[in-house]
Structures are given as C-alpha cells and as structure tokens.
Amino acid sequence: MSRRVVRQSKFRHVFGQPVKADQMYEDIRVSKVTWDSSFCAVNPKFLAIIVESGGGGAFMVLPLAKTGRVDKNHPLVTGHTAPVLDIDWCPHNDNVIASASEDTTVMVWQIPDYVPVRSITEPVVTLEGHSKRVGIICWHPTARNVLLSAGCDNLVILWNVGTGEMLLALEDMHTDLIYNVGWNRNGSLLVTTCKDKKVRVIDPRKQTVVAEITKPHDGARPIRAIFMADGKIFTTGFSKMSERQLGLWDLERFAPHEGLRPVRAIFTREGHIFTTGFTRMSQRELGLWDPCRMVWLVEVGARRSPPAASPQKNFEEPIALQEMDTSNGVLLPFYDADSSIVYLCGKGDSSIRYFEITDEAPYVHYLNTYSSKEPQRGMGFMPKRG
C-alpha cells in the first residue's frame, strides 16, 4: 500500500497574477498616515482609497468600470476635519460607504453611480459619540443600517445609521487601544484585539465578554483576529523577537502570539478566529483558534502535551501556531468563508500568502505566495458578488 506524501487539496494550486496595465489605476496619492488599517475598500461597483489631502481628511472613490490614469483634480469625498483612518462599504448597499477619522467622528456617505463633477462634501449622517480619534469601523454582516465603530477612547459603539442614534456602547471592556474588531458570520459575536495583549470574544446583546485570550502573541506590535466559520479564532501577531506569527485558537484554550507587537484577529466561516502577531524573536506569525473545543498546541519545531481541562473559556493554548518571518509590518488577514482560505497581507510587504484552514492537523496549511514588484501600501478584499 502506497503512503500519501502530498496532502490532497483542491486549492493546492491556487495562484495570483497581476492585472494588465490597462486595467490598473495610476497616480493615486495614497495617505501616509501611520495607522494599521487597509486604507482601501472595494465592492462590485467601486474602489475607495484613503488619500493625501490638505485641510482635512479625504478618500477617493473610483468606478471599477473606468481604469487608467487618475486625474490629479479627481473629485474626492471630503468632510472630515482631520485625516481619515478607516473606510468600509456597506454590505447591503453598494452605494453607501462609512469613514472614520482622527476628528472623532464617523460619517456615512451616498456615492452616485456617475462620477461627480465636484467633491462630495455632505455626508448622509454624521455619528458623534467618541471622545478621541476613531480608527475602526465595521458594518454588521446581516443587520441593515447597523455600524460598529471603535476609537482610541477604548470604546466600541454600535450605531443605527438610519436614525443616527447610538444603539449601545461597550464600555469598560478594553483597558487600552483597540487594534481591530470583527464580527462572526451571523453577527452574534465580536472578536477584538487590544494593546493590553488580550483577544476578547464579546456578546454585544448581553454586553459581556464571553471568552478571553491572554497574550496570544508576545510581541508589542498589533494583533489581528478573525472568526472562522466553525467558531475557531485565527490570529496574527508578533513574538517578543518580532517574528511574525499566526495562530489557530479554541475558545476554551487561548494564548496566540508571544511577541510584544500588536495582534490582529478576525472571524472565519466556521466561527474560528484567525490572528496575526509576532513571536518573542519578532518573527511574524499567524494563528487559528477554536472557540468551541479544547485542543493542544501544534507549533513549528515544538509540541506540547494537551493542557488540563479548564471550566473557563480562557484560550490557554492554540490549535496551531506558526512563525513566518521577521518584519515590522502587521499582517492583515482576509478570509474567504466559502473556500476556508486566509490571505495574509502586510504593509510594506511585496507578497501575499495563502493558507487553507481545515479540521485536520496541522489545521493551517500553507498553499502559495503571490509576489509583487512593489511593496503594498493598502489592500482590499472584493466580495464574491464582484
């Protein structure tokens, strides 16, 4: 009987390729603000990019149907009195986009199907409730007109965009700067990463923390976390030695990345959480976490015994933890729930890595890498409708 040497996967030969020159946009002055957001957002109609602008913050909206060189006088979306830090298209209306700014406000805009002659300066609604700059916005995946914002006041607010009213404020849950916030697939839970080196799973309706990960990545750089479709959590972060890391975590056992640098976290289709972070040696890592069951650590070059069962959901150990490389760039995870593939991008990187998330050890499987000639300054993930 022959033994299988190569893991079978229908995504093993996934690869990326750049578009042709006539399908590119040129001469865009991308913002130079030092903030770890993606700086661009895309939907089936438009591409939005945060750009340099005098006298306040602005972003540019370009129709996907018209590519090529962008005129230096192209109309902008302006209205913020300070730099724009984050933008997000509404998943229920391709002509609606939200923006967050250093001026402590969130604005929601209606974008016409035609290219306007002048800059758009009047938002549909301005949301005011934060006392410090707002760096994160995220639309609810299933409920219309519900928008989440997170600011440097350590406050998470849910808004009714239709009325401009605050639905609820999640206070006293974060002790430091919030790095990222993500919904699970049906919008019943939130996953957040924070400068205090914790990843929290929050039930917004009950306004309670239902699970918590202490020190997923030991590095000082930001952590990212996302939910997988089955409830696990995938993280990226840094080790103490600035090695980038990834981890896969179970809601019962969680400790993603050891580095001091920030960790990022997002939900996946299965309800897992995907994180990026750093190791103690500053190598960048990615992680995948399971909030529903207890499993032991699977780590490159090391293996630990399964920890003793704990009645508390405190995420002591990841399902999988991998060190990737040494870099200062925060890894931003983008998750395709239909294929269960995570794409890892980093500002300043010239590559995008693909990983398949499965229920079989080692759970996080490297697929391929796309390499570009120029380093990335921003990235967006097109919905399947596009």
N, C-alpha and C positions, 0 to 999 in steps of 0.2 A: 504494500500500500504506500503510495507516494504521499509525502507530507507537504502541505501547502506552505510555500515560502512567502509569497506576496499576499497581503490581505486583500480580499475581494471588496471592491467598492465601485459603484457606478460613477463616482465623482473623482476617481484617481487621476483622470487625465484632464481635469478642468484647467483651463489656462486663460490668461487675459491678453488682450492686444490693444494697442492704441488706435484711436480713430484716425482717419485720413486728415490731411492738412485742411481740406476744405470743409471739414466738419468740426473744426476747433474754433474756440474763441480766442482772440488775441488782444493785447494792450489793455488788460484789466489791472487796475491798481488795487491789489488785494490789501486789506487792512494789515497794519504792522503792530496792532495792539497785542500785548503779551497776555493772552488768555487762552486756556486749553479747551477751546471749542472747535467745531469742524469748519467754521467760517463760511460754509456754503450749504445750501439745501436745494433739493431737486424734486420735482414731481412730473407727471406725464406732460405738462404744459410748459413749465418754466424752470429756469435755473436762477437761483438767487445767491449773491455773493456779497459778503461784507467788504466794503471798500474804504479807501482813504478819502476823507472829506474834511474840508475846512469849515470851522464854525459849528461843529456838532457831529453826530453820528449819522451814517447813511449806509444803505445797501443798494445793490443794483439788481434788477430783475430782467433777465434776457429770455425771449421765447426760444424754445428748443428748435422751432422750425426755421429760425434765422441765425446762422452761424457766421463766422468770419471775424474781421477786424471790428472792434467796438469803438465807435466814435468817442473822442475824449469829452464831448458835450452830451453824451447819452444821458437821458433823464434818470434821476435817482429817486429812491424812496427816502425822504428826509423828514425829520420832525423831532428826533431826539436832540437834546442839547449837549450830549456827551457821546463818546464812542459806543457803537452797537457791539455787543458781546456775543449774542446768540440769535439765531433765526430758526423758525420751524414752520413748514407748510401744514395747513390743516388737512388731516387725512380724509375729511368728509366733503371738502370743497377746494378744488384745485386753484381757485382764485383768491383764497384767503391765506394770509401769512402773518405770523406774530414775530415781534422783535423785542429783545431785552437789551437794556443799556446801563451804562455807568450812571446815568441821571436818575436811577432808582425806579424808573417806570417800565411798564410793558405796554406795547402798542400793537393793535391788530389792524391790518390793512386789507383793503379790497383792491386787487390788481385786475385791470381791464384786460380783455383778450387782445386788444390792439396795443401797439407801442405808443404811449402818451407823448405829446409834444413837449410838455413841461414836467418837471419833477413832481412827484406825488408828495404833498406836504401835510395832508389832513388824514389822520387815522380814523377808522370806523369807531374805535373806542380806545381810551387810554386807561390803563389799570394802575392805580396807585395804592400801595399798601406796604411797600418795603421802605426801610429807613436807610439802606445802603445799596450799592450797585447790584443789579440783577444780572447774573451770569448764566442762568439756565432757564429754558422754557421747554415745555413738552406737552403736546396735545394728548388728551385721553384717547386711547385706541378705539373705543367703542361708543362712548357717550358724546353726543354732539354738543358743541359750544362749551366744553369743559377744557380749561387750560391750566397747566401747572407752572408755577414759577418758583425759583429758589434764588435767594440773594445772599450777599455777604453779611447780612444780619442774622445768618443761621436759621432763617425762617423759610418754610415751604408753604405756599399759598395755592389753593385751588380756586379758580375763578369761573363764574358764569359769564362767558363772553357776550351772550345775547343781551344781558341786562347790565353788564359792567360791575356786577356785585361779587363780593368775596363769598365763596361758599363755605370755606373753612381754612383755618391757619394751623399748621402743625408746629407748635411752639415747644420749646424746652426739650426737643428730641436730639438736637445736634449741639455739641459744645464748641464747635469750631467751623471753619469754612467748609461748605458743601462742595464736593468736586463734581458729582454727577447724580442724576436721578433718572430712573427708568421704570416704566410700567411692565407688568407681566401681560400675557396675551389678551386677557379679558378685562384688564384694568381693575382687578380686585385688590392687587398688592402693588406696592412701590419698593424698589431697591435703591438705596442711596449709599454713596461713599463720602467720607468726611476726612478732614485733615487730622482728626483725632485717631486715625488709623482703624476706624471701625466701618464695617458694612452692615447696614440695618435693613431689615425687611419690615415694612410698615403697612398696617391695615388702615387706610385713610378714613374709612367709615367709622371704625371704632377709635381712631386716633391713638393707636397704640403700636409699639414696636413688638412684633410677634417673633422675631428672631434677630440675632446679632452675631456678627463675626468680629472678633477682636484681633487686630493685626494680621489681616490677610496677606499683606506684603510689608516687609520690614523697612523698605526704603522710604525716604522723605518725599518723594515725588508723588503726584496724584495717582489714585487708584480708579479704575473703571470697573463697573459690574453690570451684567445684564442677566435677565432671566432666560433660561432655556424653556422649551415648550413643556417639559415634564416637571418643572418646578426647581430644577437644579440652578445653581448660580455660577456663571462664568466670570472670572475676574482677570484683569491685567494690572500689573503694578511693578514695583522695583524692589530688589533686595537691598540690604544695607550697603552692599558694594556696587550699587547702581546697575546691577544686571537686570534686564527686563524679564518679567515672569508672566506666566499665565497659570490659572488655577481653575479647577472644577470642584464645586463645593456642595455639600449636603446641608440642609437646614439644621440637621442635628449636630453636625460637626463642622466647624469652620475656622480657619486661620490662614488666609490666602497667600500673601506675599510678605517676606521678611524685611524688605528694604524700607528706607525712610521716605522715599519719594512717593508722590500721590498715586493712588489706585483708582481705576475706573471700573464700573460694574454695569451690566445690562442683563435683562431677562431674555431667555430663549423660548422657543415654541413649547418645549416640554415643561417649562416652568423652572428650568435650571438657571443659574446665574453665572455669567461669563465675566471674568475680571482681567484687567491688565495692571501690572505693577512692576516692582523691582525686587531683586534679591539683595542680600546683605553686601554682595560684591558689586552692586549697581548694574547687574545684568537685567534686561527687561524680561518679564515673564507674562504668560497668560495662564488663567486658571478657569476651571469649570466646576461648579459646585451644585450639589444635590440637596435641596431643602427638605426632601421627603424621607430620606433613609440614611443610615449611618454606614459609611464605608471607610477604608483606610487609605492612607496616602500612597500615591504612586508617583514617584519622583525620579527624574533622570539621575542615575548614579547612586540612588539610595532607595531604601524601602523600610517602612516602619511597620511594626505589628499593629493590628487593629486596636484602637483605644477602647477602654472600658465604656460600656453604655452609660449615657447620662440622660436624666429625665428632662433637662433643659435644652432648648434649641439654641446652642451657643457655637456651633460650627467650629469645633476644635481642629478638625483635620479635613483636608481636601480629598476629593476623589482622585484628582490628578493635579500635578504641579510640574511645570516645565520651565527651565531657564532658557532664554532665547539668545540674547546678545547684550552687549554693553553700549548704552546710548542714553542721552538725556531726554529724548523725545518720548512723550507719553503715548502709549498705544491706545488707539481708539477702536473699539470692536464694533463691527456691523454684522448683524445676524440675519440670515435667511431662514425663517422658520420652516419653509416647505422642504428645503433640502438639508436642514440642520448643519449648514456650513457657516463658520465665523470667518470674517475677513478682518485682518488686523492692519491698520494704517497708523503711521506716526508722522507728525510734523517734522520736516527735515529729513525724513527717510526718502529713499528712492525705490522702495519696494513695498509690495502688498502681499501678505502671506495668507494662505487659505488653510483652514483646519476643519475637519469633519468631526462632529460630536456624535458619539454612539453610546449604546448601553454595554458595549464590550470593552474590556480592558485593552489598552490603557485609556480608553474613553475619549481622549483628544488625539486625533490622528492628523498629522501633517499631510497636506495634499500637494501644494505647489507654491511658487512665489512668482509674482509679476514684478519685473524690474523696469524702471523708467529712466530716462536720461537726465531728468531734472528732479530735484527734491520736491516733496509735496508741501504745500502751504495750507491746503484745505481739502476737504473731501466730503462728498455727499452720497447717499445711498438711494438709488431710484426704486420706488415701489414697483411691485410686479405688474401693476396696471400700465406701467410705462414700457 
